Amino acid sequence: MSREEKKLRRSAYLLPNMITTLSMFFGFLAMVWAVGGAFEKACLAILFSALLDGLDGKVARLTHTASEFGVQYDSLADAVAFGLAPAFLIWQWQLYNLGNFGVACAFIYAACGVLRLARFNITTRVLSKRFFVGLPIPAGGCTMATFIIFANNLPEMLAGTVIWLAVFISILMGILMVSRVRYFSFKEYDFIRAHPVRCLVAFFFLLGLLFSEPKVFSFIYCLIYILSGLIYSYIILPRRDRQLRRVLASKND
């Protein structure tokens, strides 16, 4: 291998890790902005960090530079950007008013997020790529961020409920991240390949709604994703299992 080829290969390995570093930087920046009271800017930093987090893995696969170091580094960056940053942000925004109880709620979210990452790292090789077991931590962080943006625009008559909604969503996100609920990973595109036109029309429709009211529909989309995992795990899967047992029982008879 020539010297130029070696340099090109080293730069290819460096690119996904630079994107991961940038994702972690925006998570850190979210905490800095939260201290200054710029909560919506902090939320946008977390959302942008999620965009970069989805990009680094794809770049690594496209350039054939995926490595064990990159996997572990990505997890550590996620712990900062989607674990510590959202927990600190929601505490600085509302939960500090509840004293130690507010600290506990924020810590539950952060601790469950780190546990989610640890479990993912040791089970990623044995699970189906179609699903995540437990809410992915970037989805948890984005839900927290979009909730804060959404709640900041609620009418004054609902202002008193915001702090308890913050408690509820912090604990709920933590529980879902360490749960056994299955969430679609969007890593396999069989449905999109089978229905390309329908998927494109649906994408335009969702994009139009998001563009019309981004502060509302960004949070609604996160809620839909959360509900989709609960519906799939507790309604669709049990129904499929019952149907499969009936089929097997009828064959045995």
C-alpha positions in Angstrom: 0.0 0.0 0.0 1.4 3.4 -1.0 1.9 6.3 1.4 -1.0 8.2 -0.2 -3.3 5.3 0.2 -2.3 4.9 3.9 -3.0 8.6 4.5 -6.4 8.3 2.8 -7.3 5.3 4.9 -6.3 7.0 8.1 -8.4 10.0 7.2 -11.4 7.7 6.5 -11.1 6.2 9.9 -10.9 9.7 11.4 -14.0 11.0 9.8 -16.7 9.1 11.7 -14.9 9.7 15.0 -14.8 13.4 14.3 -18.6 13.4 13.7 -19.0 11.5 17.0 -16.9 14.2 18.7 -19.0 16.9 17.2 -22.2 15.2 18.5 -20.7 15.1 22.0 -19.7 18.7 21.7 -23.3 19.8 21.0 -24.4 17.8 24.0 -21.9 19.6 26.1 -23.0 22.9 24.6 -26.6 22.1 25.5 -25.5 22.0 29.2 -23.6 25.3 28.8 -26.6 27.0 27.3 -28.9 25.5 29.9 -26.8 27.2 32.7 -27.4 30.5 30.9 -31.1 29.9 30.7 -31.1 29.5 26.9 -33.3 26.4 27.1 -34.6 26.3 23.5 -31.1 26.7 22.1 -30.0 23.9 24.4 -32.8 21.7 23.1 -31.8 22.4 19.5 -28.3 21.5 20.3 -29.5 18.0 21.5 -31.6 17.6 18.4 -28.6 18.5 16.2 -26.5 16.1 18.2 -29.0 13.3 17.4 -28.7 14.1 13.7 -24.9 13.7 13.9 -25.3 10.5 15.9 -27.3 9.0 13.1 -24.7 10.1 10.6 -21.5 8.8 12.1 -22.5 5.1 11.9 -23.6 5.5 8.3 -20.3 7.2 7.4 -18.3 4.4 9.1 -20.2 1.8 7.2 -20.0 3.6 3.8 -16.2 4.1 4.2 -15.7 0.5 5.7 -14.1 2.1 8.8 -16.4 0.6 11.5 -14.3 -0.5 14.5 -14.7 -1.6 18.1 -13.1 1.7 19.2 -15.7 3.6 17.2 -18.5 1.7 18.8 -17.3 2.3 22.4 -16.5 6.0 21.6 -20.0 6.5 20.2 -21.6 5.1 23.3 -19.6 7.4 25.6 -20.6 10.4 23.4 -24.2 9.3 23.6 -24.0 9.1 27.4 -23.0 12.8 27.4 -25.3 14.1 24.6 -28.4 12.1 25.4 -28.0 11.0 29.0 -26.3 13.7 31.0 -27.3 16.7 28.8 -31.1 16.2 28.8 -31.1 15.3 32.5 -29.1 18.4 33.4 -31.3 20.5 31.0 -34.6 19.4 32.5 -33.3 19.9 36.0 -32.1 23.4 35.2 -35.4 24.2 33.5 -38.0 22.9 36.0 -36.9 20.1 38.3 -34.6 22.3 40.5 -37.9 23.7 42.0 -38.5 20.3 43.6 -35.2 20.1 45.5 -33.8 16.7 46.1 -36.8 15.0 44.5 -36.1 16.9 41.3 -32.4 15.8 41.4 -33.6 12.2 41.9 -35.9 12.4 38.8 -33.2 13.8 36.6 -30.7 11.2 37.9 -33.1 8.4 37.2 -33.2 9.4 33.5 -29.4 9.8 33.3 -28.7 6.5 35.1 -31.2 4.5 33.0 -29.8 6.0 29.8 -26.3 4.8 30.7 -27.7 1.4 31.6 -29.4 1.3 28.3 -26.1 1.9 26.5 -24.3 -0.7 28.5 -26.9 -3.3 27.7 -26.9 -2.4 24.0 -23.2 -2.8 23.8 -23.2 -6.4 25.1 -26.3 -7.5 23.2 -26.0 -5.8 19.8 -24.4 -8.9 18.2 -27.2 -11.3 19.2 -30.4 -9.3 18.6 -32.3 -8.6 15.4 -31.4 -5.4 13.6 -35.0 -4.7 13.0 -35.7 -3.7 16.6 -34.2 -2.0 19.6 -35.0 -3.6 23.0 -35.8 -0.6 25.2 -36.2 3.0 24.0 -32.9 4.1 22.3 -31.2 6.8 24.3 -31.1 9.3 21.3 -34.9 9.0 21.1 -35.2 9.6 24.9 -33.0 12.7 24.6 -34.9 14.0 21.7 -38.2 13.4 23.5 -37.0 15.4 26.5 -35.7 18.2 24.2 -38.9 18.5 22.1 -41.0 18.3 25.3 -39.3 21.4 26.7 -39.8 23.3 23.5 -43.4 22.2 23.4 -44.1 23.1 27.0 -42.5 26.5 26.8 -45.4 27.4 24.4 -48.3 26.1 26.5 -50.9 28.7 27.6 -50.5 30.3 31.0 -53.4 28.4 32.4 -51.5 25.2 32.1 -48.2 26.5 33.5 -48.8 24.9 36.9 -48.8 21.4 35.4 -45.5 21.7 33.5 -43.3 20.8 36.4 -45.2 17.6 37.1 -45.2 16.7 33.4 -41.4 17.2 33.6 -41.3 14.7 36.5 -43.5 12.2 34.6 -41.6 12.4 31.3 -38.2 12.1 33.0 -39.1 9.0 34.9 -41.1 7.5 32.0 -38.2 7.9 29.6 -35.9 6.3 32.1 -38.2 3.3 32.6 -38.7 2.8 28.8 -35.0 2.9 28.1 -34.3 -0.1 30.5 -37.6 -1.9 29.6 -38.0 -4.8 27.2 -40.3 -2.8 24.9 -39.4 -3.3 21.3 -38.8 -0.2 19.1 -38.3 -0.2 15.3 -34.7 0.6 14.4 -35.3 1.7 10.8 -32.1 -0.2 9.8 -34.0 -2.4 7.4 -36.0 -0.9 4.6 -38.1 -3.8 3.2 -41.4 -1.9 3.6 -39.9 1.2 2.0 -38.7 -0.8 -1.0 -42.0 -2.5 -1.3 -44.0 0.8 -1.2 -41.7 3.6 -2.4 -44.4 5.9 -3.6 -46.6 5.7 -0.5 -43.6 6.2 1.7 -42.5 9.2 -0.3 -46.0 10.8 0.0 -46.1 10.0 3.7 -42.7 11.7 4.1 -43.9 14.8 2.3 -47.0 14.9 4.5 -45.0 14.5 7.7 -42.5 17.1 6.6 -45.2 19.6 5.8 -46.8 19.2 9.2 -43.4 19.6 10.9 -42.6 22.7 8.8 -46.0 24.3 9.7 -45.7 23.8 13.5 -42.2 22.5 14.4 -42.6 23.2 18.1 -45.7 21.0 18.3 -45.2 18.3 15.8 -41.6 17.5 16.7 -42.9 16.4 20.2 -45.9 14.7 18.7 -43.6 12.6 16.4 -41.5 11.6 19.4 -44.7 10.5 21.2 -45.9 8.5 18.2 -42.6 6.6 18.2 -42.9 5.9 21.9 -46.4 4.7 21.6 -45.6 2.6 18.5 -43.2 0.5 20.7 -45.8 0.0 23.4 -48.5 -0.9 21.0 -46.2 -3.4 19.1 -44.9 -5.0 22.3 -48.1 -5.2 24.3 -50.8 -5.6 21.7 -49.5 -6.8 18.3 -46.9 -9.3 19.6 -49.2 -11.1 22.1 -51.9 -11.3 19.4 -49.4 -12.9 17.0 -48.3 -15.3 19.7 -51.9 -16.4 20.4 -52.5 -16.9 16.7 -49.3 -19.0 16.3 -50.3 -21.1 19.3 -53.7 -21.8 17.7 -52.1 -22.8 14.4 -49.7 -25.1 16.2 -52.5 -26.6 18.3 -54.6 -27.2 15.2 -51.7 -29.0 13.4 -51.1 -31.2 16.4 -54.7 -32.2 16.5 
